[in-house]
Amino acid sequence: MFSLLNFNSAKKLFFQISFRKLSTNFTPVRLAYASYESTAPPSEQDPAALVVNHGIFGSKSNWNSLCKVYHEKTRRKIIAVDARNHGDSPHAQEHTYVHLALDLEELVKQLKLTKVAVLGHSMGGRAAMYFALKYPNLVDKLIVVDISPVVRYADMKSIARLFNVLQSLELPKNVTMSVARNQTDQQLSRYVMDKGLRNFLLTNLVQTLDGSSSYHWRINISALKANFDDICGFPPTNSLNFQGPVLFMSGANSDLIQNSDHERILKLFPKAEFVSIEGTGHWLHSEKPKEFLDHTVKFLNKNDKL
């Protein structure tokens, strides 16, 4: 175990190493996205669009059902994005929250949007937080799902280990997708006991479009692995803050947003509200979707200008 002195020194060194290695390549990538919107012509009275950001290993399709409900119940245009190195979005060597926020800014400009509400889960939540801090004039409201800007140095080996596991698997060839998933799941089950987690990871198994009848992982494992320290951290915020409405949603069985985090969170987001859903963990939006939607829809529909 580290002594307190050694822990603080290690923490300082972590930040020095993690953020000193930020690449000078700050070119945004064009994010793939799915939109849920009305066929009626847009109006100046329409509420700001909602941009939904998934977590690590995820994709925009994970939020498909919830996005449909958000569109129906908030009248907002909903834009579910694939983060760089995930889903259908381009791959890049860099994967830090500075880059993820820049990608979101590029998306807002590309779609000619004035302001957006932003929702993010886990990695997507930290990207959403930094986007709101860095580009506050572009953000209407912010929803952060089960992640905090407070960095803890808990054991992340279980997540980091997944990169090595996925890289070690022998992916099938010349079989149908269903057979490929079953064969890959059998291999994966030797390392990952949780069937739900295996199914989630297997959403990233796709057929190679080169006529070879082979399969590959659509996530950029090498880039995510190389940038994992940055994914586990949070960029320096200096004097940044976001003065708009913010909702932090957490699972009561998760420890990723703790009561001790609230002071730090309120310095960055002075109008933050906190809601915890009993009987849920990190995946609260899929474990209790009705309760999750009730809270987030109410927040999105609230007129904070009164």
C-alpha positions as CSV (number, residue, x, y, z in Angstrom):
1,M,0.0,0.0,0.0
2,F,1.1,3.6,-0.7
3,S,1.7,5.9,2.1
4,L,-0.3,9.1,1.8
5,L,2.8,11.0,0.7
6,N,3.7,8.4,-1.9
7,F,0.1,8.3,-3.1
8,N,0.0,12.1,-3.7
9,S,3.3,11.9,-5.4
10,A,2.1,9.1,-7.7
11,K,-1.1,11.1,-8.4
12,K,0.9,14.2,-9.4
13,L,3.2,12.1,-11.6
14,F,0.1,10.4,-13.2
15,F,-1.3,13.8,-14.2
16,Q,2.1,15.0,-15.5
17,I,2.6,11.8,-17.6
18,S,-1.0,11.6,-18.7
19,F,-1.5,15.1,-19.9
20,R,2.0,15.8,-21.1
21,K,1.6,13.1,-23.7
22,L,-1.4,14.8,-25.3
23,S,-0.8,14.8,-29.0
24,T,-0.5,18.1,-30.8
25,N,-2.9,16.6,-33.4
26,F,-6.1,18.3,-32.4
27,T,-7.9,17.6,-35.7
28,P,-11.5,16.5,-35.0
29,V,-13.1,13.5,-36.6
30,R,-16.5,13.5,-38.3
31,L,-18.7,11.5,-35.9
32,A,-21.2,8.9,-37.2
33,Y,-24.6,9.6,-35.7
34,A,-28.3,8.5,-35.8
35,S,-31.0,11.2,-35.6
36,Y,-34.5,11.0,-34.3
37,E,-36.6,13.9,-35.5
38,S,-39.9,15.2,-36.7
39,T,-40.7,15.5,-40.4
40,A,-42.2,18.9,-39.7
41,P,-40.1,22.0,-40.6
42,P,-37.8,23.2,-37.8
43,S,-39.0,26.2,-35.8
44,E,-37.3,28.8,-33.6
45,Q,-39.5,27.6,-30.8
46,D,-38.1,24.0,-30.9
47,P,-36.1,23.0,-27.9
48,A,-32.4,22.4,-28.3
49,A,-31.4,19.0,-29.8
50,L,-30.1,16.3,-27.4
51,V,-26.8,14.7,-28.2
52,V,-26.4,11.3,-26.6
53,N,-22.9,9.9,-25.8
54,H,-22.3,6.2,-25.0
55,G,-19.6,4.7,-22.8
56,I,-16.4,2.8,-23.6
57,F,-17.0,-0.3,-25.8
58,G,-20.5,1.0,-26.6
59,S,-22.1,2.6,-29.7
60,K,-25.1,4.8,-30.6
61,S,-27.3,1.7,-31.1
62,N,-27.1,1.0,-27.4
63,W,-29.4,4.0,-26.9
64,N,-31.8,3.4,-29.7
65,S,-34.9,2.6,-27.6
66,L,-34.3,5.4,-25.1
67,C,-33.7,7.9,-27.9
68,K,-37.1,7.2,-29.4
69,V,-38.7,7.9,-26.1
70,Y,-36.7,11.1,-25.6
71,H,-37.8,12.4,-29.0
72,E,-41.5,11.5,-28.3
73,K,-41.6,13.0,-24.8
74,T,-39.3,16.1,-25.1
75,R,-40.1,17.2,-28.8
76,R,-36.3,17.5,-29.1
77,K,-34.3,16.3,-32.1
78,I,-32.2,13.5,-30.7
79,I,-28.7,12.8,-32.0
80,A,-27.0,9.6,-30.8
81,V,-23.3,9.6,-31.7
82,D,-20.6,7.0,-32.1
83,A,-17.4,8.3,-30.3
84,R,-14.2,8.2,-32.2
85,N,-12.7,4.7,-32.2
86,H,-16.2,3.2,-31.7
87,G,-19.1,2.1,-33.8
88,D,-19.2,3.6,-37.3
89,S,-17.0,6.6,-36.5
90,P,-13.4,7.0,-37.8
91,H,-10.4,5.6,-35.9
92,A,-7.7,7.9,-34.6
93,Q,-4.5,7.4,-32.6
94,E,-5.7,10.1,-30.0
95,H,-8.5,9.4,-27.6
96,T,-8.6,11.9,-24.8
97,Y,-11.4,14.0,-23.4
98,V,-9.9,17.1,-25.1
99,H,-10.3,15.3,-28.5
100,L,-13.8,13.9,-27.7
101,A,-15.0,17.4,-26.8
102,L,-13.5,18.8,-30.0
103,D,-15.3,16.1,-32.0
104,L,-18.6,17.2,-30.4
105,E,-17.9,20.8,-31.2
106,E,-17.3,19.8,-34.8
107,L,-20.6,17.9,-34.9
108,V,-22.5,20.9,-33.6
109,K,-20.9,23.1,-36.3
110,Q,-21.5,20.5,-39.0
111,L,-25.2,20.3,-38.1
112,K,-25.5,24.1,-37.8
113,L,-26.9,23.9,-34.3
114,T,-26.8,26.9,-32.0
115,K,-27.0,25.0,-28.7
116,V,-27.5,21.4,-27.7
117,A,-28.4,19.5,-24.6
118,V,-25.9,16.8,-23.9
119,L,-26.3,13.4,-22.2
120,G,-23.3,11.1,-21.6
121,H,-22.8,7.8,-19.8
122,S,-19.4,6.8,-18.2
123,M,-16.7,7.7,-20.7
124,G,-19.4,9.6,-22.7
125,G,-20.3,11.4,-19.5
126,R,-16.8,12.7,-19.0
127,A,-16.7,13.8,-22.6
128,A,-20.0,15.6,-22.1
129,M,-18.7,17.3,-18.9
130,Y,-15.6,18.6,-20.6
131,F,-17.5,19.7,-23.6
132,A,-19.8,21.8,-21.4
133,L,-16.8,23.2,-19.5
134,K,-14.8,24.0,-22.7
135,Y,-17.7,25.2,-24.9
136,P,-20.4,26.4,-22.4
137,N,-22.0,28.7,-25.0
138,L,-22.9,25.6,-27.1
139,V,-24.7,23.8,-24.2
140,D,-28.3,24.1,-23.1
141,K,-28.4,21.4,-20.5
142,L,-26.2,18.6,-19.3
143,I,-27.0,15.1,-18.0
144,V,-24.1,13.0,-16.6
145,V,-24.8,9.3,-16.0
146,D,-22.8,7.4,-13.4
147,I,-19.4,9.1,-13.7
148,S,-17.7,11.9,-11.9
149,P,-15.0,14.4,-12.7
150,V,-13.3,13.3,-9.6
151,V,-10.6,10.8,-10.5
152,R,-10.0,7.8,-8.3
153,Y,-7.1,5.5,-8.6
154,A,-9.1,2.3,-8.0
155,D,-8.0,-0.9,-9.5
156,M,-8.9,-0.6,-13.3
157,K,-7.2,-3.8,-14.2
158,S,-10.6,-5.5,-14.9
159,I,-11.4,-3.1,-17.7
160,A,-7.8,-2.8,-19.0
161,R,-7.7,-6.6,-19.1
162,L,-10.5,-6.7,-21.6
163,F,-8.4,-5.1,-24.2
164,N,-5.9,-8.0,-24.0
165,V,-8.6,-10.6,-23.9
166,L,-10.3,-9.2,-27.1
167,Q,-6.9,-9.1,-28.9
168,S,-6.1,-12.7,-27.9
169,L,-9.3,-14.3,-29.3
170,E,-9.1,-16.1,-32.6
171,L,-11.9,-14.6,-34.6
172,P,-13.9,-16.9,-37.0
173,K,-13.8,-17.0,-40.7
174,N,-16.2,-18.3,-43.4
175,V,-19.2,-18.6,-41.1
176,T,-22.5,-16.7,-40.6
177,M,-22.7,-13.9,-38.1
178,S,-24.7,-16.0,-35.6
179,V,-22.1,-18.8,-35.7
180,A,-19.3,-16.2,-35.4
181,R,-20.9,-14.7,-32.3
182,N,-21.4,-18.1,-30.7
183,Q,-17.8,-19.2,-31.4
184,T,-16.4,-16.0,-30.2
185,D,-18.7,-16.1,-27.1
186,Q,-17.4,-19.5,-26.2
187,Q,-13.8,-18.2,-26.3
188,L,-14.8,-15.1,-24.4
189,S,-16.6,-17.1,-21.6
190,R,-13.2,-18.5,-20.5
191,Y,-12.2,-14.9,-19.4
192,V,-15.6,-13.1,-18.8
193,M,-18.2,-14.9,-16.6
194,D,-20.9,-12.2,-17.0
195,K,-23.1,-13.1,-19.9
196,G,-24.5,-9.6,-20.2
197,L,-21.0,-8.1,-20.4
198,R,-20.1,-10.7,-23.1
199,N,-23.1,-9.8,-25.1
200,F,-22.3,-6.1,-24.8
201,L,-18.7,-6.7,-26.0
202,L,-19.9,-8.9,-28.9
203,T,-21.9,-6.0,-30.3
204,N,-18.5,-4.9,-31.6
205,L,-17.9,-8.0,-33.6
206,V,-18.5,-7.2,-37.3
207,Q,-17.9,-8.8,-40.6
208,T,-15.0,-7.4,-42.7
209,L,-16.3,-5.8,-45.9
210,D,-13.5,-7.0,-48.2
211,G,-15.1,-10.3,-49.4
212,S,-12.8,-12.4,-47.2
213,S,-15.7,-13.7,-44.9
214,S,-13.6,-12.8,-41.9
215,Y,-14.5,-10.8,-38.7
216,H,-12.9,-8.0,-36.7
217,W,-13.6,-5.8,-33.8
218,R,-15.0,-2.4,-34.9
219,I,-13.6,-0.6,-31.8
220,N,-10.0,0.6,-32.1
221,I,-8.6,-1.6,-29.4
222,S,-5.0,-0.5,-29.8
223,A,-5.9,3.2,-29.5
224,L,-8.2,2.7,-26.5
225,K,-5.5,0.7,-24.8
226,A,-2.8,3.2,-25.5
227,N,-5.0,6.1,-24.2
228,F,-6.5,4.2,-21.3
229,D,-4.8,6.4,-18.6
230,D,-6.5,9.4,-20.2
231,I,-9.9,7.6,-20.4
232,C,-9.6,6.9,-16.6
233,G,-8.7,10.5,-15.9
234,F,-10.1,13.9,-16.4
235,P,-8.4,16.9,-18.0
236,P,-7.2,19.9,-15.9
237,T,-10.1,22.3,-15.6
238,N,-8.3,25.4,-14.1
239,S,-11.0,28.1,-13.8
240,L,-13.5,26.5,-16.2
241,N,-17.1,26.1,-15.0
242,F,-20.5,25.6,-16.6
243,Q,-23.4,27.7,-15.2
244,G,-26.2,25.9,-16.9
245,P,-28.6,23.2,-15.6
246,V,-26.9,19.9,-14.9
247,L,-28.3,16.5,-13.7
248,F,-26.0,13.8,-12.3
249,M,-27.7,10.4,-12.4
250,S,-26.2,7.5,-10.5
251,G,-26.9,3.9,-9.6
252,A,-27.3,3.4,-5.9
253,N,-25.2,0.2,-6.1
254,S,-22.4,2.0,-8.0
255,D,-19.6,4.0,-6.3
256,L,-18.6,6.1,-9.3
257,I,-20.4,9.2,-8.0
258,Q,-19.9,9.5,-4.2
259,N,-21.3,12.1,-1.8
260,S,-17.7,13.3,-1.2
261,D,-17.6,14.3,-4.9
262,H,-20.4,16.8,-4.7
263,E,-18.2,19.7,-3.5
264,R,-15.9,19.3,-6.4
265,I,-18.8,18.8,-8.8
266,L,-20.6,22.0,-7.6
267,K,-17.4,24.0,-8.2
268,L,-17.4,23.0,-11.8
269,F,-21.2,22.8,-12.2
270,P,-22.8,25.2,-9.6
271,K,-26.4,24.3,-10.6
272,A,-25.9,20.5,-10.5
273,E,-28.7,18.3,-9.2
274,F,-28.1,14.7,-8.0
275,V,-30.4,11.7,-8.4
276,S,-29.7,8.1,-7.4
277,I,-31.9,5.2,-8.5
278,E,-32.2,2.4,-6.0
279,G,-31.5,-1.1,-7.1
280,T,-29.2,-0.1,-10.0
281,G,-25.5,-0.1,-10.7
282,H,-23.4,1.5,-13.5
283,W,-26.0,0.5,-16.2
284,L,-29.0,2.2,-14.5
285,H,-30.5,3.3,-17.8
286,S,-30.8,-0.3,-18.9
287,E,-31.5,-1.8,-15.5
288,K,-34.4,0.6,-14.7
289,P,-35.2,2.5,-17.9
290,K,-38.6,3.7,-16.8
291,E,-37.2,5.4,-13.6
292,F,-34.2,6.7,-15.6
293,L,-36.5,8.2,-18.3
294,D,-38.9,9.7,-15.7
295,H,-36.0,11.7,-14.1
296,T,-34.2,12.7,-17.3
297,V,-37.3,13.6,-19.3
298,K,-38.6,15.8,-16.4
299,F,-35.2,17.5,-16.3
300,L,-35.1,18.1,-20.1
301,N,-38.6,19.5,-20.1
302,K,-38.2,21.8,-17.2
303,N,-38.2,25.5,-18.0
304,D,-35.1,26.7,-16.2
305,K,-35.5,30.3,-17.4
306,L,-38.4,31.0,-15.0
